[in-house]
Amino acid sequence: MFVQTEQHPITSAIDGTNQWWQSPSIKNGRQFHWVTITLDLRQVGLAVEHCAVSPQIHTSLINGRPSADDLTPELLEFTSARFIRLRLQRIRTLNADLMTLSYRDPKDVDPIVTRRYYYSIKDISVGGMCICYGHAQSCPWDPVTKLQCVCEHNTCGESCNECCPGYHQEPWQPGTLSDGNTCEKCNCHNKAEDCYYNQTVADLRLSVNTLGQFVGGGVCVNCSQNTAGVNCQTCADGYYRPHQVCVCPGRRCLACECNGNVDPAEAGHCDGRSGECLKCLGHTAGRHCERCADGFYGDPLFLYVVSQAGYYGISSGDGCRLCECNQSGALSASCDEEGRCQCITGVTGEKCDRCERGYYSFTESGCTRKSSALKHKERRDMNMAG
């Protein structure tokens, strides 16, 4: 290090004036052969192209390198710097400094000789460029953000190092002289503002780009208008798109009408193309769970209410109840809206559970018709009893 001097401070080498910096001479000691100067560029993300020290030294960090004409992220990373250090290792003295070795105190040497040996720099200039990865043509100075890339090609970030929201159909790549590598907009049918890139989706060809091709891996997030899917192309659970209605901006999916007889938290409870309810609860059935299932009767539209979060339960005792038709006496397990079963011949009762007049012996096969002789005997027995 060196001692700052009043007459020629180090700032004179970088202020653009005709002033210059001058180090202490070796008259003050041999240690002033070795001087280190550190420049603070005050900008993170600057690629240094060259450094020049007037009047003798000029060096380039990029020229002649394999990717100098088409900058790669590796070269930009290699040349990026916040600080530059200049190490001055020894003054050319024509061996005059050897005189100091023969004296116990270097100050005893004739100062006329040693005071002539020092470092002097008139100007230090550093040329560089903002690290914008080929996605900006300018980076104007801003008092708050310092040098700020004016990003192009649908890129964002301090260094244009990422795709902007909604432009992740393809992964981000640095721009080159031959190809701008513009970030491509995801095809969310105007139903999402953002998306992300997924390599697996790309490999499986599940994402459609804005040209209608299965190219890229953009996945839309937070789809609106009751939609879902990689491209917001399907309806969310509980919604459907009417037949022949396109997946167009402004065309929202409609809510399935299941009369409250489905669990909305259960996936797949509604057909996303037809709107048909698929998982009716409470023994209900029908396209909209609007009737009781076979073997049940009652009011299907007044059964299930929320009793606690995530659960359903009967609130009034109404709803679809089991017909309870006797299997031996009924034509089927179904009944009418009043719960009356349709009985086979010879069987009667609301539940088809007894023999009608003129039949007897209710068994698994129904009732047996009474014969004429048996009817005559029954009438005779009744007369005798009377």
FIMARLO-555612 format. One record per residue (C-alpha): residue number from 0; chain; x, y, z. Coordinates in steps of 0.05 Angstrom, whole numbers, plus 5000, padded with zeros to 4 digits. Each point is the difference from the previous one (the first is absolute). Example, Ala and Ser with C-alpha at 12.3 -4.5 7.8 and 13.67 -1.06 7.14 Angstrom:
<sites>
SITE   num   cadena     px     py     pz
SITE     0        A   5246   4910   5156
SITE     1        A   5027   5069   4987
</sites>
This chain:
<sites>
SITE   num   cadena     px     py     pz
SITE     0        A   5000   5000   5000
SITE     1        A   5021   5073   4995
SITE     2        A   4993   5065   5039
SITE     3        A   4952   5048   4967
SITE     4        A   5032   5066   4981
SITE     5        A   4966   5067   4999
SITE     6        A   5029   5025   4935
SITE     7        A   4986   4939   4956
SITE     8        A   4944   4957   5030
SITE     9        A   4978   4935   4967
SITE    10        A   4934   5033   4980
SITE    11        A   5040   5041   4950
SITE    12        A   5009   4937   4958
SITE    13        A   4926   4991   4990
SITE    14        A   4970   5069   4999
SITE    15        A   5012   5013   4926
SITE    16        A   5042   5063   5012
SITE    17        A   5073   5015   4983
SITE    18        A   5020   4984   5072
SITE    19        A   5036   4936   5017
SITE    20        A   5012   4953   5057
SITE    21        A   5069   4992   5030
SITE    22        A   5024   4950   5052
SITE    23        A   5050   5015   5054
SITE    24        A   5071   4991   4974
SITE    25        A   5046   4945   5024
SITE    26        A   5035   5055   5039
SITE    27        A   4948   4983   5052
SITE    28        A   5019   4926   5001
SITE    29        A   5006   4939   4956
SITE    30        A   4929   4979   5016
SITE    31        A   4976   5052   4949
SITE    32        A   5024   4954   4945
SITE    33        A   4936   4961   5013
SITE    34        A   4935   5039   4992
SITE    35        A   4929   4973   4993
SITE    36        A   4943   5042   4971
SITE    37        A   4928   4975   5006
SITE    38        A   4946   5030   4957
SITE    39        A   4927   4994   5022
SITE    40        A   4956   5000   4937
SITE    41        A   4938   5008   5045
SITE    42        A   4960   4955   4954
SITE    43        A   4984   4927   5009
SITE    44        A   4991   4964   4934
SITE    45        A   5050   5037   4955
SITE    46        A   5041   4962   4949
SITE    47        A   5069   5032   4994
SITE    48        A   5025   5002   4928
SITE    49        A   5065   5037   5008
SITE    50        A   5042   5039   5050
SITE    51        A   5050   5054   4981
SITE    52        A   5051   5037   5043
SITE    53        A   5029   5062   4968
SITE    54        A   5051   5006   4972
SITE    55        A   5026   4929   4993
SITE    56        A   4953   4942   5016
SITE    57        A   4939   4973   4962
SITE    58        A   4968   4932   5007
SITE    59        A   4937   4967   4973
SITE    60        A   4962   4944   5034
SITE    61        A   4955   4981   4941
SITE    62        A   5036   5011   4934
SITE    63        A   5029   4937   4972
SITE    64        A   4958   4952   5042
SITE    65        A   4960   4946   4963
SITE    66        A   4932   5030   5017
SITE    67        A   5020   5073   4993
SITE    68        A   4954   5010   4940
SITE    69        A   4941   4963   5030
SITE    70        A   5004   5010   5075
SITE    71        A   4984   4940   5043
SITE    72        A   4975   5000   5072
SITE    73        A   5067   4968   5020
SITE    74        A   5041   5057   4970
SITE    75        A   4954   5053   5030
SITE    76        A   5006   4967   5068
SITE    77        A   5076   4996   4993
SITE    78        A   5006   5074   4984
SITE    79        A   4949   5027   5048
SITE    80        A   5029   5042   5056
SITE    81        A   4984   5049   5055
SITE    82        A   5072   5016   5018
SITE    83        A   5064   5005   4959
SITE    84        A   5068   4994   5034
SITE    85        A   5065   5027   4971
SITE    86        A   5063   4973   5032
SITE    87        A   5064   5039   4986
SITE    88        A   5057   4953   5016
SITE    89        A   5066   5037   4991
SITE    90        A   5026   5067   4976
SITE    91        A   5054   5002   4946
SITE    92        A   5056   5035   5036
SITE    93        A   5063   4984   4959
SITE    94        A   5024   4966   5063
SITE    95        A   5002   5065   5038
SITE    96        A   4960   4969   5056
SITE    97        A   5058   4953   5015
SITE    98        A   5033   5058   5033
SITE    99        A   4949   4995   5056
SITE   100        A   5027   4931   5018
SITE   101        A   5067   5028   5022
SITE   102        A   4968   5047   5049
SITE   103        A   4969   4983   5067
SITE   104        A   4947   5053   4989
SITE   105        A   4976   5010   4927
SITE   106        A   4987   5072   5016
SITE   107        A   5075   5010   5005
SITE   108        A   5005   4987   4925
SITE   109        A   5005   5063   4958
SITE   110        A   4926   5018   4989
SITE   111        A   5019   5031   4934
SITE   112        A   5008   4929   4974
SITE   113        A   4941   4963   5033
SITE   114        A   4947   5054   4997
SITE   115        A   4999   4994   4924
SITE   116        A   4971   4929   5004
SITE   117        A   4924   4996   5010
SITE   118        A   4938   4978   4963
SITE   119        A   4958   5049   4961
SITE   120        A   4934   4988   4963
SITE   121        A   4965   5054   4961
SITE   122        A   4936   4961   4984
SITE   123        A   4967   4933   5013
SITE   124        A   4943   4983   4954
SITE   125        A   4957   4937   5003
SITE   126        A   4956   4981   4942
SITE   127        A   4943   4951   5009
SITE   128        A   4929   4984   4987
SITE   129        A   4939   4983   5041
SITE   130        A   4986   4926   5008
SITE   131        A   4934   4995   4964
SITE   132        A   5012   4932   4968
SITE   133        A   4987   5026   4930
SITE   134        A   4930   5024   5016
SITE   135        A   5011   5075   5003
SITE   136        A   5030   5054   4956
SITE   137        A   5010   5050   5055
SITE   138        A   5008   5006   5075
SITE   139        A   4993   5073   5020
SITE   140        A   5024   5025   5067
SITE   141        A   4949   5005   5056
SITE   142        A   5018   5032   5066
SITE   143        A   4963   4946   5039
SITE   144        A   5012   4937   4961
SITE   145        A   5066   5022   4968
SITE   146        A   5005   4970   4930
SITE   147        A   4933   4970   4981
SITE   148        A   4991   4955   4939
SITE   149        A   4943   5021   4954
SITE   150        A   4977   4929   4987
SITE   151        A   4972   4975   4934
SITE   152        A   4977   4933   4972
SITE   153        A   4947   4993   5056
SITE   154        A   5055   4993   5053
SITE   155        A   5000   5030   5070
SITE   156        A   5046   5006   5060
SITE   157        A   5057   5046   5017
SITE   158        A   5044   4966   4947
SITE   159        A   4944   4976   4954
SITE   160        A   5016   4931   5028
SITE   161        A   4930   4972   5001
SITE   162        A   4937   4998   4959
SITE   163        A   4945   5049   5018
SITE   164        A   4936   4973   5033
SITE   165        A   4958   4964   4949
SITE   166        A   5058   4986   4953
SITE   167        A   5027   4932   5021
SITE   168        A   4978   4956   4942
SITE   169        A   5074   4987   4988
SITE   170        A   5057   5004   5051
SITE   171        A   5038   5065   5005
SITE   172        A   5064   5004   4959
SITE   173        A   5051   5056   4991
SITE   174        A   4994   5039   4936
SITE   175        A   5054   4996   4947
SITE   176        A   5019   5039   4938
SITE   177        A   4968   4946   4957
SITE   178        A   4938   4986   5042
SITE   179        A   4964   5045   5049
SITE   180        A   4970   4940   5035
SITE   181        A   4936   5038   5014
SITE   182        A   4959   4973   5058
SITE   183        A   4935   4970   4973
SITE   184        A   4931   5015   5028
SITE   185        A   4962   4942   5032
SITE   186        A   4934   4982   4969
SITE   187        A   4951   5010   5058
SITE   188        A   4942   5022   4956
SITE   189        A   5002   5067   5037
SITE   190        A   4978   4966   5064
SITE   191        A   5065   5005   5039
SITE   192        A   5053   5054   5009
SITE   193        A   5059   4956   5017
SITE   194        A   5029   4932   4985
SITE   195        A   5064   4959   5012
SITE   196        A   5042   4954   4958
SITE   197        A   4998   4925   5015
SITE   198        A   5048   4954   4962
SITE   199        A   4957   4937   5013
SITE   200        A   4940   5035   4969
SITE   201        A   5043   5017   4940
SITE   202        A   5026   4929   4993
SITE   203        A   4929   4972   5003
SITE   204        A   4975   5052   4950
SITE   205        A   4944   5022   5046
SITE   206        A   5004   5076   4990
SITE   207        A   4973   5035   4938
SITE   208        A   5035   5064   4978
SITE   209        A   4966   5061   4970
SITE   210        A   5007   4968   4930
SITE   211        A   4959   4940   5022
SITE   212        A   5061   4954   5001
SITE   213        A   5021   4953   5055
SITE   214        A   5068   5033   5008
SITE   215        A   5028   5026   5066
SITE   216        A   4984   4989   5073
SITE   217        A   4960   5061   5023
SITE   218        A   4951   4985   5057
SITE   219        A   4949   5054   5016
SITE   220        A   4987   5018   5073
SITE   221        A   4939   5029   5034
SITE   222        A   4953   4988   4942
SITE   223        A   4938   5045   5002
SITE   224        A   4928   4993   4975
SITE   225        A   4993   4932   5035
SITE   226        A   5053   4967   4956
SITE   227        A   5058   4953   5014
SITE   228        A   5053   4960   4963
SITE   229        A   5069   5013   4971
SITE   230        A   4971   5052   4952
SITE   231        A   4937   5018   5040
SITE   232        A   4966   4958   4947
SITE   233        A   4955   4957   5045
SITE   234        A   4948   5017   5051
SITE   235        A   5015   4998   5075
SITE   236        A   4965   4948   5043
SITE   237        A   4927   5018   5005
SITE   238        A   4997   5036   4934
SITE   239        A   4988   4982   4927
SITE   240        A   5005   5029   4931
SITE   241        A   4936   4993   4958
SITE   242        A   5006   4960   4935
SITE   243        A   5031   5037   4942
SITE   244        A   5021   5059   5043
SITE   245        A   5073   5017   4984
SITE   246        A   5057   5010   5049
SITE   247        A   5000   5074   4984
SITE   248        A   5015   5062   5041
SITE   249        A   4938   5021   5038
SITE   250        A   4967   4932   4994
SITE   251        A   4997   4976   5072
SITE   252        A   4981   4931   5025
SITE   253        A   4931   4993   5030
SITE   254        A   4984   4971   5068
SITE   255        A   4972   4930   5002
SITE   256        A   4929   4997   5028
SITE   257        A   4997   4941   5048
SITE   258        A   4947   5026   5047
SITE   259        A   5047   4997   5059
SITE   260        A   5004   4924   4997
SITE   261        A   5075   4995   4987
SITE   262        A   5062   5014   5040
SITE   263        A   5033   5060   4965
SITE   264        A   5067   4982   5031
SITE   265        A   5000   4932   4966
SITE   266        A   5038   4999   4934
SITE   267        A   4962   4977   4939
SITE   268        A   4930   5010   5028
SITE   269        A   4979   5034   4935
SITE   270        A   5014   4986   4926
SITE   271        A   5040   5059   4974
SITE   272        A   4972   4992   4930
SITE   273        A   4926   4985   5011
SITE   274        A   4986   5028   5069
SITE   275        A   4972   4933   5023
SITE   276        A   5006   4987   5074
SITE   277        A   5039   4935   5011
SITE   278        A   5003   4988   5074
SITE   279        A   4931   5014   5029
SITE   280        A   4993   4994   5075
SITE   281        A   4940   4984   5044
SITE   282        A   4973   4944   4955
SITE   283        A   4986   5050   4945
SITE   284        A   5008   4989   4925
SITE   285        A   4989   5034   4934
SITE   286        A   5040   5048   4957
SITE   287        A   4995   5053   5054
SITE   288        A   4988   4955   5060
SITE   289        A   4928   5023   4996
SITE   290        A   4964   4935   5016
SITE   291        A   5005   4943   5048
SITE   292        A   5039   4939   4978
SITE   293        A   4965   4935   4986
SITE   294        A   4976   4969   5064
SITE   295        A   4991   5067   5035
SITE   296        A   4946   5053   5004
SITE   297        A   4988   5069   5029
SITE   298        A   5025   5070   4986
SITE   299        A   5070   4998   4970
SITE   300        A   5007   5076   5001
SITE   301        A   4993   5007   5075
SITE   302        A   5049   4952   5032
SITE   303        A   5072   5021   5006
SITE   304        A   5023   5062   5036
SITE   305        A   5068   5017   5029
SITE   306        A   5002   4978   5072
SITE   307        A   5074   5015   5011
SITE   308        A   5059   5018   4957
SITE   309        A   5011   4947   4947
SITE   310        A   4943   4955   5021
SITE   311        A   4927   4992   4981
SITE   312        A   4940   4974   5038
SITE   313        A   4924   4992   5001
SITE   314        A   4968   5060   5033
SITE   315        A   4925   4988   4996
SITE   316        A   4988   4926   4989
SITE   317        A   4976   5015   4930
SITE   318        A   5039   4980   4939
SITE   319        A   5005   4933   4966
SITE   320        A   4980   4942   5045
SITE   321        A   5003   4926   4987
SITE   322        A   4936   4971   4969
SITE   323        A   5007   4936   5041
SITE   324        A   4957   4960   4951
SITE   325        A   4993   4928   5020
SITE   326        A   5041   4961   4950
SITE   327        A   4952   4941   5001
SITE   328        A   4938   5041   4983
SITE   329        A   5026   5060   4959
SITE   330        A   5014   5003   4926
SITE   331        A   5063   5041   5014
SITE   332        A   5036   5038   5054
SITE   333        A   4971   5066   4974
SITE   334        A   4940   5037   5027
SITE   335        A   4960   5062   4983
SITE   336        A   5009   5069   5030
SITE   337        A   4957   4980   5060
SITE   338        A   5042   4938   5014
SITE   339        A   4948   4951   4973
SITE   340        A   5030   4938   4968
SITE   341        A   4972   4965   4938
SITE   342        A   4977   4931   5022
SITE   343        A   4996   4935   4961
SITE   344        A   4933   4966   4991
SITE   345        A   4969   4977   5065
SITE   346        A   5042   5046   5044
SITE   347        A   4979   5066   5029
SITE   348        A   5022   5051   5052
SITE   349        A   5041   5063   4994
SITE   350        A   5063   4959   5003
SITE   351        A   4970   4938   4965
SITE   352        A   5007   4960   5064
SITE   353        A   4932   4962   5005
SITE   354        A   4950   4961   4959
SITE   355        A   4941   5035   4970
SITE   356        A   4928   4973   5006
SITE   357        A   4993   4934   4964
SITE   358        A   5074   4980   5012
SITE   359        A   5035   4967   5058
SITE   360        A   5067   4972   5025
SITE   361        A   5049   5058   4989
SITE   362        A   5067   4969   4983
SITE   363        A   5063   5018   4962
SITE   364        A   4963   4986   4935
SITE   365        A   4940   5043   5018
SITE   366        A   4929   4979   5019
SITE   367        A   4959   4941   4976
SITE   368        A   4931   5009   4970
SITE   369        A   4945   4966   5040
SITE   370        A   4963   4943   4966
SITE   371        A   4923   4995   4995
SITE   372        A   4997   4943   5049
SITE   373        A   5042   5039   5050
SITE   374        A   4956   5061   4991
SITE   375        A   4936   4957   5011
SITE   376        A   5031   4971   5063
SITE   377        A   5017   5069   5027
SITE   378        A   4929   5025   4988
SITE   379        A   4971   4938   5035
SITE   380        A   5046   5009   5059
SITE   381        A   4980   5072   5006
SITE   382        A   4926   4982   4998
SITE   383        A   5009   4948   5054
SITE   384        A   5038   5049   5042
SITE   385        A   4944   5050   4992
</sites>
